[in-house]
Amino acid sequence: MTQPSPLPCAAVPSLGGLPMWMDDSVRPSRQALALHEALAAGRVPSGALYAAPFQALRWLALHEAWSPARRDDGVQSAYDEVFAAFARELHGGSCAMVSLGCGGGQKEERFLKGTGIRPRVALVADVSPGLAWASHERVSPWCVQTHAGVMDLEASPGPSPWCEDLLEAGHGADRLRRVIFFLGMLPNMDLAHAARVLAAWTRPGDWVVASANLASAAECASGLHGILPQYDNPETRAWLSGFLEWQGLREDAFEWSFASEPVTSSMGAMARVTADAVLRAAASVTVPGHEPLHWAAGQRVRVFHSLRMTMEAAGGFAAGAGLQMVHGAMGAGGNEGVLLMRR
């Protein structure tokens, strides 16, 4: 389909001429401050693992090698089941599609191909310009209008005025309802913040398609030992090491410690996979524009974490976020669940 010109006041030409909207949350000075504060606390902000082009490529390689959505036909069937449920909900009507944390856009492309739905307007957004671009290329042939954006949801949970203008194609009864794709976000985001994000992007009558990394209550209680190999592998280590190397730490300056920890929640059983870099010797890291930070030998830096939960806990999240569960499906292996919710 022919792509109309995007709104000139909000989009900036970048990445080979693709007009791409840049949110204030990815302003360099703001990102530098957030990165400095996180590193000072001994942790790496999630967005920093994806933002650089080489990091995006390493993440895509990891996704292809280990993601259940890519390796497990049962998980793909779960996505198709939820996509079909949404198509029935839409009743052949029009919608606006928003993908927050769009990654490479593979699942969104599968949704559009499989359902035949053609959103009147689509917005794909990620903290990584490269991933937003890749997603735009995948979904734009199936949408009437497609826009790409770069934003950090951890720093800016809600849409900018430009996004609202783009998505508010109608008002009242004529308002274009939204389907928000929130895939791969719940494992790495604080759940209370995730609820704020979804509240900011939805209105009554809108839908949310989200995914959750699953584990049984017994697995959560016993340490997720059968799940850890999905994280403690060469592709994950290469992806995570890339960020530390960018900070000036050679590969022999630290060793990896992958583990799990229980998470107390009223929603249901949960546990968190963690990846810490343990420094072999004292090191200094510097974020441009800020004073150097000094890490001691033996210090543990939390580089990555991923939340696992039961399907019941995922339903508890939906209820706590003020969303009605419309349909849920899980892969035969029980590793990933897909949720269709409605505001």
C-alpha positions in Angstrom: 0.0 0.0 0.0 1.1 3.6 -0.6 2.4 5.2 2.5 1.2 8.8 3.1 3.6 11.4 4.3 3.8 11.5 8.1 3.1 14.6 10.1 6.1 16.8 9.4 6.2 18.6 12.7 6.8 15.5 14.7 8.9 13.2 12.5 12.5 13.6 11.8 14.2 11.9 8.8 16.7 9.3 9.9 17.8 5.7 9.2 18.1 5.9 5.4 15.3 8.4 5.0 12.5 6.6 7.0 10.7 9.4 8.9 10.9 8.4 12.5 9.3 10.2 15.5 11.7 10.6 18.5 10.2 10.9 21.9 11.6 13.2 24.5 12.4 10.2 26.7 15.3 9.3 24.3 16.8 12.7 24.4 20.6 12.0 24.8 20.9 14.1 28.0 18.0 12.4 29.6 19.2 8.9 28.6 22.7 9.7 29.9 21.3 10.8 33.3 19.1 7.7 33.6 22.0 5.4 32.7 24.4 7.1 35.1 21.8 6.8 38.0 21.2 3.1 37.2 24.9 2.2 37.0 25.5 4.0 40.2 22.9 1.7 41.8 24.6 -1.3 40.3 22.1 -2.2 37.7 21.6 -1.7 33.9 18.4 -0.2 32.6 16.5 -2.6 30.4 16.4 -0.2 27.4 20.1 0.2 27.3 20.5 -3.4 26.3 18.6 -2.8 23.0 19.3 0.8 22.0 22.6 0.5 20.2 22.5 -1.0 16.7 24.9 -3.8 17.4 22.9 -4.7 20.6 19.7 -4.9 18.5 21.4 -7.3 16.1 22.6 -9.5 19.0 19.1 -9.5 20.5 17.6 -10.6 17.2 20.1 -13.5 17.1 19.1 -14.4 20.6 15.4 -14.2 19.8 15.8 -16.5 16.8 17.8 -19.0 18.7 15.9 -19.3 22.0 12.5 -17.6 21.9 9.7 -20.1 22.3 7.7 -18.0 19.8 10.3 -18.8 17.2 11.2 -22.4 18.2 7.9 -23.9 19.5 5.0 -24.5 17.1 2.7 -24.7 20.1 3.6 -21.1 21.1 2.9 -19.9 17.6 -0.5 -21.6 17.7 -1.2 -19.8 21.0 -0.5 -16.5 19.3 -2.7 -17.5 16.3 -5.5 -18.5 18.7 -5.5 -15.1 20.5 -5.2 -13.2 17.2 -8.3 -15.0 15.9 -10.1 -14.1 19.1 -9.3 -10.5 18.5 -10.5 -10.7 14.9 -13.8 -12.0 16.2 -14.0 -9.1 18.7 -13.4 -6.5 16.0 -16.3 -7.8 13.9 -14.7 -6.6 10.7 -14.4 -3.0 11.9 -11.4 -0.7 11.7 -8.7 -0.2 14.4 -5.5 1.6 15.2 -2.6 -0.7 15.9 0.1 0.3 18.4 3.1 -1.9 19.2 5.0 -0.8 22.3 8.4 -2.4 22.5 7.9 -3.7 18.9 11.2 -5.5 18.5 11.6 -6.8 15.0 7.8 -6.9 14.3 7.6 -10.7 13.6 4.5 -11.3 15.7 2.7 -8.2 14.5 3.4 -9.3 10.9 2.0 -12.8 11.7 -1.1 -11.1 13.2 -1.7 -9.0 10.1 -1.1 -11.8 7.7 -3.2 -14.4 9.6 -6.2 -12.3 10.3 -6.5 -10.1 7.2 -7.0 -7.1 9.5 -5.8 -3.9 7.9 -5.4 -1.2 10.6 -6.2 2.3 9.4 -3.1 3.6 11.2 -0.3 1.8 12.9 2.5 3.0 15.2 5.5 0.8 16.0 7.7 2.0 18.8 10.9 0.8 20.5 13.8 2.1 22.4 16.0 0.9 19.6 15.8 2.8 16.3 17.0 -0.2 14.4 14.3 -2.4 15.8 11.6 0.2 15.1 12.8 0.4 11.6 12.8 -3.4 11.2 9.3 -3.6 12.6 8.1 -0.8 10.3 9.4 -2.7 7.2 7.5 -5.8 8.3 4.1 -4.3 9.1 3.8 -1.3 6.7 2.7 -3.5 3.7 -0.4 -4.5 5.7 -1.5 -1.1 7.1 -3.0 2.0 5.5 -0.7 4.3 7.4 2.4 3.2 9.3 4.6 5.3 11.6 7.7 4.4 13.5 8.8 5.9 16.8 11.7 5.7 19.3 10.8 5.9 23.0 11.8 4.6 26.4 8.6 3.3 28.1 10.4 3.1 31.4 11.1 6.9 31.3 7.9 8.0 29.6 5.0 5.6 30.1 2.4 7.6 28.1 1.9 8.8 24.5 3.1 12.2 23.4 0.6 14.7 22.1 1.7 13.8 18.6 0.9 10.1 19.2 -2.5 11.1 20.5 -3.2 13.3 17.4 -2.1 10.4 15.2 -4.3 7.8 16.9 -7.4 9.9 17.6 -8.8 9.6 14.1 -12.3 10.1 15.5 -14.1 11.1 18.6 -17.0 9.7 20.6 -18.7 6.9 18.7 -16.5 7.5 15.7 -13.3 7.1 17.6 -10.9 4.6 16.1 -10.4 1.9 18.7 -6.9 0.8 19.5 -5.3 -2.6 19.8 -2.1 -2.3 21.9 0.6 -4.9 21.4 2.6 -5.3 24.5 4.7 -8.4 23.7 7.8 -9.4 25.6 7.4 -6.4 28.0 6.0 -7.9 31.2 9.0 -10.0 31.9 11.4 -7.1 32.1 9.2 -4.3 33.4 7.9 -3.6 36.9 4.3 -4.8 36.8 2.9 -1.6 38.5 4.7 0.5 35.9 3.4 -1.8 33.1 -0.1 -1.2 34.4 0.5 2.6 34.2 1.8 2.3 30.6 -1.3 0.4 29.5 -3.6 2.8 31.3 -2.0 5.7 29.5 -2.3 4.2 26.1 -5.8 2.8 26.2 -9.3 4.2 26.5 -12.6 2.2 27.3 -13.2 -0.2 24.5 -9.6 -0.6 23.5 -7.8 -4.0 23.5 -4.4 -5.1 24.7 -2.5 -8.2 23.4 0.2 -9.1 25.8 2.6 -12.0 26.4 3.9 -13.4 29.6 6.8 -15.8 30.3 5.3 -18.7 32.2 6.3 -21.2 34.8 4.3 -23.5 37.0 3.9 -22.7 40.7 6.2 -25.7 41.5 8.8 -24.3 39.1 8.6 -20.9 40.7 9.0 -22.4 44.1 11.9 -24.7 43.2 14.2 -22.2 41.4 13.3 -22.4 37.7 16.2 -24.8 37.1 14.7 -26.3 33.9 14.2 -22.8 32.5 17.6 -21.3 33.2 19.3 -22.8 30.0 17.0 -20.5 28.0 19.0 -17.6 29.5 22.4 -19.1 30.4 23.6 -19.7 26.8 26.1 -18.2 24.4 23.6 -15.9 22.6 22.4 -14.3 25.8 26.0 -13.9 27.1 27.0 -12.2 23.8 24.1 -9.9 24.0 24.6 -8.9 27.7 28.4 -8.7 27.3 28.0 -6.3 24.5 26.7 -3.6 26.8 29.5 -4.1 29.3 32.1 -4.0 26.6 30.6 -0.7 25.4 31.2 0.5 28.9 34.9 -0.4 28.5 34.9 -3.7 30.4 36.7 -6.5 28.7 35.2 -10.0 28.7 37.8 -11.2 31.1 37.0 -8.4 33.6 33.8 -10.2 34.9 32.1 -13.5 35.1 28.4 -14.3 34.7 26.1 -15.5 37.5 22.7 -16.7 36.3 20.2 -17.5 39.1 16.6 -17.3 40.1 14.8 -15.6 43.0 11.2 -15.9 44.3 8.9 -13.0 43.9 6.1 -12.3 46.5 2.9 -11.2 44.8 -0.8 -11.3 45.7 -1.4 -12.0 41.9 -0.1 -15.5 42.1 3.1 -17.5 41.9 6.1 -15.7 40.3 9.9 -16.0 40.2 12.6 -14.0 38.5 15.6 -15.1 36.5 18.6 -12.9 37.1 21.9 -12.3 35.3 24.6 -10.6 37.3 28.1 -9.6 36.1 30.5 -10.3 39.0 33.6 -8.1 38.7 37.0 -10.0 38.9 38.8 -6.7 39.7 38.0 -3.1 40.5 36.7 -1.1 37.5 35.6 2.3 36.5 32.8 3.2 34.1 31.9 6.6 32.7 28.7 8.0 31.2 29.6 11.1 29.1 28.8 14.2 30.9 28.9 12.6 34.4 31.5 11.7 37.0 33.2 8.3 36.7 31.7 5.5 38.7 33.9 3.0 40.6 32.9 -0.6 41.0 34.8 -2.8 43.5 36.2 -6.3 42.9 33.5 -8.8 43.7 30.7 -6.3 43.1 27.6 -7.8 41.4 26.0 -5.7 38.7 22.4 -6.6 37.8 22.5 -6.6 34.0 19.3 -8.5 33.2 16.2 -9.9 34.8 13.1 -11.7 33.5 9.9 -12.4 35.4 8.1 -15.8 35.2 4.6 -16.3 36.4 1.7 -18.7 36.2 -1.2 -18.1 33.9 -3.3 -17.4 36.9 -0.9 -14.7 38.0 -1.1 -13.2 34.5 -4.8 -13.0 34.9 -4.3 -11.3 38.2 -2.1 -8.7 36.5 -4.9 -8.0 34.0 -7.5 -7.5 36.8 -5.2 -5.3 38.8 -4.5 -3.2 35.7 -8.3 -2.6 35.2 -8.4 -4.9 32.1 -11.0 -7.5 31.4 -9.5 -10.9 30.3 -11.1 -11.7 27.0 -9.1 -14.8 25.9 -5.9 -16.5 27.0 -3.8 -19.2 25.4 -0.5 -20.9 26.3 2.0 -23.0 24.4 2.0 -26.8 24.9 5.3 -26.5 26.8 3.9 -24.0 29.2 6.7 -21.5 28.6 4.7 -18.6 27.2 1.2 -17.3 27.5 -0.7 -14.8 25.3 -3.5 -12.6 26.6 -6.2 -10.7 25.0 -7.6 -8.0 27.3 -10.0 -5.2 27.0 -10.2 -1.8 28.8 
